Amino acid sequence: MIEAQEKSIALKERVRLFLNRIKDLQGDPHYIAMGMASGVFVALTPTIPFHTALALALAFILKGSKPAAVIGAWLSNPLTIPIFYYGCYKTGTLFLGEPIPYDVGFESIPGLFRLGLDVTLAMLIGGALLGIIPAVVAYFVTYAVVLKFRERSRRKKKEA
């Protein structure tokens, strides 16, 4: 029971820190949201250890916030990577139309390439497909959160 409460507190603290990072970002809501969407999209792709660099590059191309892109890329972590990678594999093989032998024993892009071009291609396609919806959702949620934070800040300044 106590362990569950501690985990709940830890999760609440992580969410609070995440929201504070978003709150501190500079720029208009579209700019911040586009950066976050870029990072979330990249986070769902099997591109470790290049997530940060790819998120920054995508944010640059899409004219989004680079710090927000980095924050979004942190969605990918040691707990989520196995789930994301398996989802990438399954989605990619479904898209390509044939199952490909999967070896979960890789930790990097070079390791992925050693599995063969068919697995690499399936995972990259699957990651791109899986990244679209969460990126769109991240855009709209981030946009709304930034507007809410800024409106609350304006009200507090007005009241003071």
KEKE-3310 file (N, C-alpha, C; in steps of 0.2 Angstrom, whole numbers, plus 5000, padded with zeros to 4 digits):
npx = (5004:5009:5020:5013:5007:5019:5023:5013:5014:5027:5024:5015:5024:5033:5024:5021:5033:5036:5025:5029:5041:5036:5028:5038:5043:5047:5040:5027:5011:5009:5022:5028:5020:5022:5035:5035:5027:5035:5046:5039:5035:5047:5051:5044:5050:5062:5075:5086:5102:5099:5088:5087:5094:5088:5075:5077:5082:5070:5061:5067:5066:5052:5049:5048:5048:5064:5068:5056:5055:5065:5060:5049:5054:5059:5049:5052:5060:5069:5059:5048:5054:5055:5042:5038:5047:5043:5030:5033:5039:5028:5018:5025:5028:5015:5011:5020:5016:5021:5027:5042:5057:5060:5071:5074:5086:5093:5101:5103:5104:5114:5114:5101:5102:5110:5101:5096:5090:5077:5070:5074:5069:5055:5053:5057:5047:5036:5038:5037:5024:5017:5020:5013:5000:5001:5009:5001:4991:4999:5003:4990:4987:4998:4997:4985:4988:4998:4991:4982:4990:4996:4985:4981:4992:4991:4979:4983:4993:4985:4976:4985)
npy = (4994:5006:5007:5009:5021:5029:5027:5034:5047:5049:5049:5059:5070:5069:5072:5085:5092:5090:5098:5110:5112:5114:5125:5135:5137:5147:5157:5157:5148:5139:5137:5131:5120:5114:5110:5101:5091:5087:5081:5071:5063:5058:5051:5040:5032:5020:5025:5026:5030:5043:5051:5064:5072:5070:5074:5088:5092:5089:5098:5110:5110:5110:5122:5123:5124:5121:5117:5112:5101:5093:5090:5083:5072:5065:5056:5044:5031:5020:5012:5013:5011:4996:4993:5002:4999:4986:4988:4996:4986:4977:4985:4989:4977:4973:4983:4981:4968:4955:4944:4946:4939:4943:4950:4954:4958:4971:4987:4999:5009:5004:4991:4988:4988:4977:4967:4965:4972:4970:4969:4982:4991:4988:4992:5005:5010:5006:5014:5027:5027:5024:5035:5046:5049:5051:5062:5072:5072:5077:5089:5097:5095:5101:5114:5118:5117:5127:5138:5139:5140:5152:5161:5159:5165:5178:5182:5181:5191:5202:5203:5206)
npz = (5000:5004:4995:4983:4985:4986:4973:4966:4971:4966:4952:4951:4954:4943:4933:4937:4936:4922:4917:4922:4915:4902:4904:4906:4893:4879:4867:4854:4856:4845:4840:4851:4852:4840:4841:4852:4846:4836:4844:4850:4840:4835:4846:4846:4836:4830:4834:4842:4846:4842:4845:4851:4842:4830:4834:4836:4823:4816:4822:4818:4804:4804:4810:4824:4842:4848:4862:4866:4858:4862:4875:4871:4865:4876:4879:4875:4884:4895:4900:4891:4878:4874:4872:4862:4852:4849:4845:4834:4825:4824:4817:4806:4799:4797:4788:4778:4774:4777:4789:4799:4805:4822:4833:4849:4854:4852:4854:4848:4834:4825:4829:4826:4812:4810:4811:4799:4783:4781:4793:4799:4790:4791:4805:4805:4796:4803:4815:4810:4806:4818:4825:4820:4825:4839:4839:4833:4843:4853:4849:4849:4863:4869:4864:4869:4883:4884:4881:4892:4903:4900:4900:4913:4920:4915:4921:4935:4935:4932:4943:4953)
capx = (5000:5014:5024:5009:5007:5025:5024:5008:5018:5033:5021:5012:5029:5035:5019:5022:5040:5035:5021:5033:5045:5032:5026:5044:5045:5046:5037:5019:5009:5010:5029:5030:5017:5025:5042:5033:5025:5041:5049:5035:5035:5054:5052:5041:5053:5067:5081:5091:5103:5098:5082:5087:5097:5082:5069:5080:5082:5063:5059:5070:5062:5045:5049:5045:5053:5069:5068:5050:5056:5069:5056:5044:5058:5060:5044:5055:5064:5070:5053:5044:5057:5053:5035:5038:5050:5039:5024:5035:5040:5022:5015:5029:5027:5008:5011:5024:5012:5024:5031:5049:5059:5061:5076:5074:5092:5097:5100:5105:5103:5119:5111:5095:5104:5113:5096:5094:5087:5069:5068:5076:5064:5049:5053:5057:5040:5031:5039:5034:5016:5015:5022:5009:4994:5003:5012:4996:4988:5004:5002:4984:4987:5003:4994:4979:4991:5002:4986:4979:4996:4997:4979:4981:4997:4989:4974:4986:4996:4980:4974:4990)
capy = (5000:5012:5008:5011:5028:5032:5028:5039:5053:5050:5050:5066:5074:5069:5076:5092:5094:5090:5104:5116:5113:5117:5132:5139:5138:5154:5157:5157:5142:5135:5136:5126:5114:5110:5107:5095:5086:5084:5077:5065:5059:5055:5047:5033:5029:5016:5028:5027:5035:5049:5054:5071:5075:5070:5079:5095:5093:5090:5105:5115:5109:5112:5129:5122:5125:5116:5114:5108:5095:5088:5087:5078:5066:5061:5051:5037:5030:5013:5008:5013:5008:4990:4993:5006:4995:4980:4991:4998:4980:4974:4989:4989:4971:4973:4987:4977:4962:4949:4943:4945:4936:4948:4948:4960:4959:4976:4993:5005:5009:4999:4984:4986:4987:4970:4962:4965:4977:4969:4971:4989:4994:4987:4995:5012:5012:5006:5019:5033:5027:5025:5042:5052:5051:5054:5068:5076:5073:5081:5096:5100:5095:5106:5121:5120:5118:5133:5144:5139:5142:5159:5164:5159:5169:5185:5183:5182:5198:5207:5203:5208)
capz = (5000:5005:4989:4978:4987:4984:4966:4964:4972:4961:4945:4951:4954:4936:4929:4938:4933:4915:4915:4923:4909:4896:4906:4905:4886:4876:4860:4854:4857:4839:4840:4856:4851:4834:4844:4856:4841:4833:4848:4852:4834:4835:4852:4844:4831:4833:4831:4848:4851:4839:4846:4852:4836:4825:4836:4835:4816:4813:4825:4814:4798:4805:4813:4830:4847:4849:4868:4867:4854:4866:4880:4868:4864:4882:4880:4875:4890:4895:4901:4885:4872:4872:4870:4856:4847:4847:4841:4827:4822:4822:4813:4800:4796:4795:4783:4772:4772:4779:4796:4798:4812:4826:4838:4853:4857:4850:4858:4845:4826:4822:4831:4822:4805:4810:4811:4792:4780:4781:4800:4800:4786:4795:4811:4803:4793:4808:4819:4807:4806:4825:4828:4818:4829:4846:4837:4832:4849:4857:4846:4852:4870:4871:4862:4874:4889:4884:4881:4898:4907:4899:4902:4921:4922:4914:4926:4941:4935:4932:4950:4958)
cpx = (5004:5018:5019:5008:5013:5026:5019:5011:5023:5030:5018:5018:5032:5031:5020:5028:5039:5031:5025:5038:5042:5030:5032:5046:5043:5044:5030:5017:5010:5017:5031:5026:5020:5032:5040:5031:5031:5045:5045:5035:5041:5054:5049:5044:5059:5074:5086:5098:5103:5092:5082:5089:5091:5076:5071:5079:5074:5060:5061:5067:5055:5044:5046:5050:5058:5069:5062:5051:5060:5065:5051:5048:5060:5054:5047:5060:5065:5064:5048:5047:5055:5046:5034:5041:5046:5033:5027:5036:5033:5018:5019:5028:5020:5008:5014:5020:5015:5028:5038:5052:5062:5066:5076:5080:5096:5096:5102:5103:5108:5116:5105:5097:5107:5108:5094:5090:5079:5067:5069:5070:5057:5048:5053:5050:5035:5032:5036:5027:5014:5016:5017:5004:4996:5006:5007:4992:4993:5004:4996:4984:4992:5000:4989:4983:4994:4997:4983:4984:4996:4991:4979:4986:4995:4984:4978:4990:4991:4977:4979:4992)
cpy = (5006:5013:5010:5019:5032:5033:5033:5046:5054:5052:5057:5071:5075:5073:5084:5095:5095:5097:5110:5117:5116:5124:5137:5140:5144:5153:5157:5150:5137:5133:5131:5120:5110:5107:5101:5090:5083:5079:5070:5060:5055:5050:5040:5029:5025:5019:5030:5026:5042:5053:5062:5075:5075:5074:5086:5096:5094:5096:5110:5116:5112:5119:5128:5124:5119:5113:5110:5101:5090:5086:5082:5071:5061:5056:5044:5037:5023:5009:5008:5010:5001:4989:4997:5002:4989:4983:4993:4992:4978:4978:4989:4983:4970:4977:4984:4971:4955:4949:4943:4943:4942:4946:4955:4962:4965:4982:4999:5004:5004:4992:4983:4985:4979:4965:4961:4970:4976:4971:4979:4993:4994:4991:5003:5014:5012:5012:5026:5033:5027:5032:5047:5054:5054:5061:5074:5078:5078:5088:5100:5100:5101:5113:5123:5121:5125:5139:5144:5142:5150:5163:5165:5164:5177:5187:5185:5189:5203:5208:5206:5215)
cpz = (5000:4998:4984:4979:4985:4976:4963:4965:4967:4954:4945:4951:4947:4932:4930:4935:4925:4913:4917:4917:4903:4898:4905:4898:4884:4869:4860:4854:4851:4839:4845:4854:4845:4837:4848:4851:4838:4837:4850:4846:4834:4840:4850:4838:4834:4831:4837:4845:4848:4840:4847:4846:4831:4827:4835:4827:4813:4816:4820:4807:4798:4808:4820:4836:4848:4856:4869:4863:4858:4872:4877:4867:4870:4883:4879:4880:4890:4897:4895:4878:4870:4869:4863:4850:4844:4843:4834:4823:4819:4817:4806:4796:4793:4788:4777:4770:4774:4785:4794:4805:4816:4832:4843:4856:4853:4854:4855:4837:4823:4823:4827:4815:4805:4809:4804:4790:4781:4788:4801:4796:4789:4801:4810:4800:4799:4813:4817:4807:4813:4828:4826:4823:4836:4844:4836:4839:4854:4855:4850:4859:4872:4869:4867:4881:4890:4885:4888:4903:4907:4901:4910:4923:4921:4919:4933:4941:4935:4939:4955:4957)
residu = (MET:ILE:GLU:ALA:GLN:GLU:LYS:SER:ILE:ALA:LEU:LYS:GLU:ARG:VAL:ARG:LEU:PHE:LEU:ASN:ARG:ILE:LYS:ASP:LEU:GLN:GLY:ASP:PRO:HIS:TYR:ILE:ALA:MET:GLY:MET:ALA:SER:GLY:VAL:PHE:VAL:ALA:LEU:THR:PRO:THR:ILE:PRO:PHE:HIS:THR:ALA:LEU:ALA:LEU:ALA:LEU:ALA:PHE:ILE:LEU:LYS:GLY:SER:LYS:PRO:ALA:ALA:VAL:ILE:GLY:ALA:TRP:LEU:SER:ASN:PRO:LEU:THR:ILE:PRO:ILE:PHE:TYR:TYR:GLY:CYS:TYR:LYS:THR:GLY:THR:LEU:PHE:LEU:GLY:GLU:PRO:ILE:PRO:TYR:ASP:VAL:GLY:PHE:GLU:SER:ILE:PRO:GLY:LEU:PHE:ARG:LEU:GLY:LEU:ASP:VAL:THR:LEU:ALA:MET:LEU:ILE:GLY:GLY:ALA:LEU:LEU:GLY:ILE:ILE:PRO:ALA:VAL:VAL:ALA:TYR:PHE:VAL:THR:TYR:ALA:VAL:VAL:LEU:LYS:PHE:ARG:GLU:ARG:SER:ARG:ARG:LYS:LYS:LYS:GLU:ALA)
# end
